Amino acid sequence: MEEKKIDRRRLLQLGATCFGTAWIIQPDLDAFAAEPSLSPSVLLAWNNMLLAAIRTTRPGVTIVARALAILHTCIYDAWAAYDRVAISTQYGGALRRPSNEWTLAHKEMAISFAAYRALVDLFPDLLPQFQALMSALGYDYQDTSLDSTTPQGIGNLSAQTLLTRQHHDGSNQLGDLHPGAYSDCTGYTPANTADQITNPNAWQPLRIPTGKGTSLVQRCVTPQWCLVKPFALTHPAQFRPSNPPATYPSRGYITQANDLLFMSASLTDEQKVIAEYWEDGPGSEQPPGHWCLFAQFIVQRDQHTLDQAVQLFFLLTNALFDASIACWDVKMTYNSERPITAIRYLFQGQQVRAWAGPYQGTRWIDGKDWKPYQPATFVTPAFPEYCSGHSTFSAASAEILRRFTGSDLFYYSYTKRAGSSVIEPGVVPFQDVMLYWHTFTEAAAQAGTSRRLGGIHFEQGDLQGRALGQAVGEVVWRKASAYIAGTQPV
């Protein structure tokens, strides 16, 4: 097979820039370009393409986790045909090619066709962008061959088989369980309305300003996710906590609300930066994508080969996918209220000391007017509080990254420039603030804490999410590693 000359420096950026967006983490492009024979840049281009699609289309966070897992499982399955022991999740070792075909060119071609088919299925409206990347790679995106003796055939076949299975995983991607892609098929109805709280222990949809002079009432994001078939979990409820969230009028319910009021009133510039950095709301790559960007940093830091990068993303994204399912099982089982509902219910008509809004600082306000430290157009996510998705996603990811790298060491930092706040621009932070994470564990813990600083979650929801995520990460590691080692029954 003829080796194609690819400008890897340009390729690494293409997936992120074709939508007019930019990464929040920039790997050292020269480090990749220096070793083209080992470079994972083709895989990273497809990963960036998906992250750009996520930023553009703004799907729910659960849908993001699933899309990442589908992309990287399709890539892994195609790659496995060119490895000595790894087996496909769909075909076992049946597609394995002779050792003389285990070349970088064959691997890149197979994973590119698999990735292309996956993304076209997941984001059909963005077809031109995906075609552009295939053309930049020198591949014919119109080649639909299923010939399992060729790289393009292996890629197409791997994607087709996995996608057919995932179309019936309970996510309702096709809208065949209920009209509308990914629409709720469970009949979930909130106990409260945007204008009236009848049950202070239940989730309340909020009336959110659009930023265009109008407002919209939230609709719960994918209530059906608690029924989605997981990758490694035996059941969505496998790690469901038996201890429910605190309920009104218990002391615990009131205490957790007071704890958040204290945090709100005491916010420092650094804490505001933490809340904003981890917000990962609409228009971003969202929490699952954020950890995939961290994985890209690890690939660059540790100078991973394509083979290693494929394995890392296969492990990580399936942990994120199962984390979404396990977390939504808890959320929809307990259907608990968000802090904004609890605090406004408890303290309406009373004066509380808290952050009063952009440029208002800390002052005494009526409890009914309390707000989280979040953008007004995304003041609180549209799903129940207990337990924290950020905490679950982050703990699961940290578990995978610790195990894959053989160390907890992260060595990553982020600097927020003075006055660059989205919520209080020009004022916050007063001077540059650098966030630094020595370990993956520290990063995951801060992600969880950020949601309390931002007024999105209570402590119990954060800590329970951390425990849940770690448990999910462990079982996904075992199953995915068995595929990589060729020992997992198919």
Secondary structure, 3 states (H helix, E strand, C coil): CCCCCCCHHHHHHHHHHCCCCCCCCCCCHHHHHCCCCCCCHHHHHHHHHHHHHHHHHCCCHHHHHHHHHHHHHHHHHHHHCCCCCCCECCCECCCCCCHHHCCHHHHHHHHHHHHHHHHHHHCHHHHHHHHHHHHHHCCCCCCCCCCCCCHHHHHHHHHHHHHHHHCCCCCCCCCCCCCCCCCCCCCCCCCCCCCCCCCCCCCCCCEEECCCCCEEECCCCCHHHHHCCCCCCCCCCCCCCCCCCCCCCCHHHHHHHHHHHHHHHCCCHHHHHHHHHCCCCCCCCHHHHHHHHHHHHHHHHCCCCHHHHHHHHHHHHHHHHHHHHHHHHHHHHHCCCCHHHHHHHHHCCCEEEEECCCCCCEEEEEHHHCCCCCCHHHCCCCCCCCCCHHHHHHHHHHHHHHHHHCCCEEEEEEEECCCCCCCCCCCCCCCCEEEEEEEHHHHHHHHHHHHHHCCCCCHHHHHHHHHHHHHHHHHHHHHHHHHHHCCCCC
